Amino acid sequence: MIHQYKNNGYNIVLDVNSGMVHVVDDLAYDIIEMYEKHSKDDIIAAMIEKYTQPQYKKLIQTEEHQEEDSADDIETLLQQIKEVLEDVAQMKKDGSLFTEDIYENYIKDFKQRSTVVKALCLHIAHDCNLACQYCFAGKGEYHGDRSLMSYEVGKQALDFLIASSGSRHNLEVDFFGGEPLMNFQVVKDLVKYGREQEALHNKKFRFTLTTNGILLNDEVIEFANKELSNVVLSIDGRKEVNDKMRPSRNGKGSYDIIIPKFQKLAESRNQVNYYVRGTFTHHNLDFSEDVKHLADLGFKQISVEPVVAPPEEPYAIAEENLPYIFDQYDKLAKFMLERKKEGRGFNFFHFMIDLSG
């Protein structure tokens, strides 16, 4: 499977199955687009027809024939087309273009395998101390009665994970909510229980926690730095953006409460193994400004993601917003490059991909 697109003056070709990314010229881009669906002769004819048009002549004409078509120009173009065709054929042979999905034939076997569980997201708190407008959990209670997970239920969940993990050594547990820190004692007790089980079952737990920060304090930070592999800190960016969508239950904003706490935790973890994680909505489609704001506050690990919402919600993102959003990602990439050159780089979760091969 091939995915092609043009961006910032680059012709980009992604070979989906191998993950290979190619940056090519216009001629190669067009040939690759036709390569699997048309014959070699049809491709040559189409390229000659296109690249002898006036707007493309400068790409193939020699200096002596800038004003008119010439046999030499056509011959030069033909040679270029053949060279690209040879290159594409070689790349296909080498496994970097038009590669097959090697997993397609294994789907049936995968379905017949016994289920192995490697991770759990524990709904540790069926309650929350914020009243976020876009909350899919209905302000923490998931449209039900507010309650907290008991230690006994959490213990059974960890036992289930161990029993269902088969030969897997590394297991993951995320404490989620609602707001997990409303049930912090049970979080601590479950982590302690998990650590006790590691040696007994030859397992290794990786615990993570997502928090809105209201209850974050020195005790929690100390515990997190000792026991939690990652901490997700929820904040939407600029003060006015965050406080519009993430107010407390009394209607006041949460920004001023959580920022110093988040900064303290990030520094205590040496700016790694955490993320400040935001949500952008129709109200802040210019979300690159929120990422910039978080970076200016000193955060090095940042994630801002689009809201998931019914279309009738005033904060929902519409299809017509997509071109603007795509432009925001481009602006963000340029900003990140500038910051990196200045020695003030940071990571953005959705750009965390290794293209070095």
N, C-alpha and C positions, 0 to 999 in steps of 0.2 A: 504494500500500500504506500502510495506517494501523496504527500501533502505539499502543495506549492503556494507561495504567496510572496507579494512584494511589499517591502517596508523600508522606509528611510533610504530609498535609492538602491536597495539590495534585492537581488532575486534569490530567494531562499527555497531550497528543496529539502524536505524532510522525508527520509526513508523511515516510515513509522515502525516497522518490525525490528530493524536493526538499531534505530535511534541515531543513525548517521545524519548529520546536517551538512548540506552543501551550499555554498554561495557561488553562483554561476553567472555568466554573462547572458545577454538577451537571447542570443542564438541557442545556446545550450538549454536555456529555460524553456523555449518553445519546442525544441526537439524532444526534451524529456516529457513534456506534456502530451506529445503525440506518440511517443515511442512504443507503448504497449498496445495501442489500438489501431495503428496504421502500418502499412508496408513501408519498407525503406524507400521505394520509389515515390510513394505518395508524400512522405516526409520531405524528400529532396525537392519535389515539385512545389510543395507548399512554402518551403523556406525560400526558394528562389523567387516565387511570386511575391512574398512579403518583403524580402530584404532588397528587392530592386525597386521598391516604391521610393519616392523622393525623400521621405523622412528618414529612410534607413540607408541611403546611398553612402553617407559619410562613413558608415561602418565598414564598407567593403571596397570603396573606390580607391584607386591609386591617385597620387598627387597629379599625375599627368592627365587624368580624365575626370576632373571634378564637375564638368558641365554636361557630360553626356555618358550614356551607357557604353560599355565597351566589352569586347569578348574577353579581354584580360580580367575585367571586373567580375564577370560571370564565372570565369574559370577560378578566380580567387575565392569567390563565395562558395562554389561547388566543392573546392578543396577543403574549405573551413567546415562545411556541413559534413563531409565524409569523415573528417578528423573527429568531430564531435560525436558522430555516430559510433566510431570506433572506441572512443573514450567511454561512452555510455555502455557499450557492449562489454568492455573490460571491467567497468565498475559493477555491472550486474554479475559478471563471472566471479569477481572478487568478493561479492557479498556486501557491497556498500550501497547498492541501489536496486530497487525492485526485488527486495528480498522476500522470501516466503515466511509466513507465520508458522514458526516451528512448533508452536503449541496447539495449533488447530486440530491436529490428529490425536492429541492427548486428552481432549475435552471429555470424551466418553469415559476414558480411564479415570480421570479426575473425579467424575461424578460417582464412580463405583467405589472409590476409596472411602475408608472409614473417616468420619469427621474428626479433625484435630483442632482444638481451640488453643490459640496462642495468646489471646488478649481479651480483657474485659474492660468495659466502661461501667464503673459502679455509680449508680444514682444514689450517692451517699446522703444527699439532703433534698427532700421533696419540699423545699422552701427556699426563699431568697429574701435578702434585705434591700434589694433594689426593685424598681418598677420599670424596667426597660420596655420601651414602646414596641419593639420588634420581637420580643421574647417568644420563641416557639413553645416555651414551657408555661405560658400563661402566668408570667411573673413568679415562676418558680414552682408552682404547685401542679403544673400540667393539668389544670382545670379539675383538680381533685382536692381532697383534704390535705392540709400541710402536715408533713411528718418527717421524721429522720430515720435513716436506716439503723437498725440495731447492730450491735457487734456480732450477735449470733447469725444474723442473715448475711452479713459481710463475710464472716468466717466460712459459712457454707459456700459462698460464692468463690472464695479462694480455694477451698477444697475441690469444688467442681472444676475449676481451671486446672489445678494440678492433675486431677484424675483424667481430664479430657485432653491433656496436652501431649500424650504419647511420648515420643522420644525427644521432643523439643526441650532444650535446656533453658532458653531465655523466654521468660513470660512477661507480659506487660499488663499493668493495671492502672487505669486513669480514674482518679476521683473527680466526679462531676456533680452537677446539680441542675437547678437550684445553685445554692452557694455552699460548697463543701466545708468551708471553715465554720459554718453554723453547726457542724457536727465534727469538730476538730478532734475531740477525744477519741471518737471511734476511728477516725483516720489514723491516729497515732497507734491505737491498739491493733488495728488490722495490719499496719506496716510491721509492727513488732511480731505479730503472728506469722506473717509472710516470711520474715527473716528466719524465724525458728524452723520453718518448713523447708527452707532451701537445702540445708545439709541433709535432711532426712530423705529428700526425694531427688537430690541432684538437680535442683532447679535454681535459677537466678531471676529474681523479680526486678523489674524496672518500674518503679512507681512514678506517676506524674499527677499533677493537680492543676485544675483550672479555677481561678478565683477572680472576683470583682475587686478585691483589695480592701473592702471596707473593714474587715476584721484582721487584716494583715498587721502583725506586730513583731517584736524582736523574737519572741518565743517561736512563732511560726517560721520566721526567716531562718533561725538556727536549726530548727527541725528540717526545713526544706533543704538546706545546704548539706545536711548530714544524710538524709534518706531519699530525697526526691531527685530523680534523674533529669526531670524537666518541670518547669512551672510556667503555666500560661496565664498572663496578666491581662485582663480585659479592659480595654480603653479604646475609644473611637478616634482619638486624635485631638484636634483643637478643642479648647474649653467649650466654646459655644456649640460645637458639633456633638461632643460627648454629653454635655449636660442636657441637650435637647432630647436625646434618645435614651440616655442612661441616668434618669433622676432617681433619687432615693424615694422611699415610700411617703415621705412628707413633702415631696415635690421639689426639693432642693437638689442642686447638682452634686455629682460625685467627684468631679475633676480635682478640686482643691484638696479633697481628703486623700485620694489615692496616689496622686503624682509623687509626693515625697516618699511614700512607702514603696512604690514601684522602683523609684530611682535607688533607694537604699538596698532593696533586694538585688537589683541588677548589678550594682557595684559589689555587693557581698559575694556574688557568684562570678566575679571577674568578667562580667558582660558576656557570659556563655551559659548554655543550658537553661535558657528561658526564652520566652517570646512575649512581647507586648502584642496583643492580638485585638484588632478592631474590625468593625463592620461598617461598610459604607452603604448608603441608601440613596434614594432619589434626592434627599436634602443635601447631600454632600458628594455629588458626582465628581467634583474636583478633589477626589480622595488623595491624589498625589501630594496635595498641600498638607493633608493630615499626616502622611508618612514623613514629609519634610519636618513637620512640627515635632513629631516623636523623635526623629533623628537629632534635631536641634536640642532636645531635652537630654541628649546623651545616650539614648537607647541604641544598642548595636544589633539587636535581634528583633525584627519587626514583621508583622503580618497584618494585612488589612484585606478583608474579603468581602465580596458582594452579599447583600442581604438576600435571604430566601423568604419570599412573602407572596401572598395572594395578590393578583393584579389590582384588586380594588383598593388595596391599602395605599394611603397617600405617600408612604415612604418606599413603595415598591419600585423596582427598576423596570423600565419598559424597553421593548426591543429597539425603539428609536433612540434610546440613550446609548446603545452599544458603540457607535462610531466615536462618540465623545469619550467613552470609557477606554476604548482602545488607545486613543490619543493620550489619555492620562498615563497609561502604562509606558508609552514611549517617552513621555516627559519624565517619568520616574526613573527610567533606565538612564537617561542623559544626566539627571541629577545625581544618581548614584556614581556614575563615572567621574563626574566633577569632584564629588566628595572623596572618592578613592584617590584621585590625583593629588588632592590636598592633604592626604594622610588621615582623613576623617571618615573612612569607609564604614559601611554597615551592611548587614544582610537583610534581604527582603525574601520572605519564605517562598513566594511563588516564582522567584528568579533563581532559586537554589538548584541549579542543574549543572552538572559537569560536562562541558562540551570538549574537553581535552582528549577524550577517547580512552 
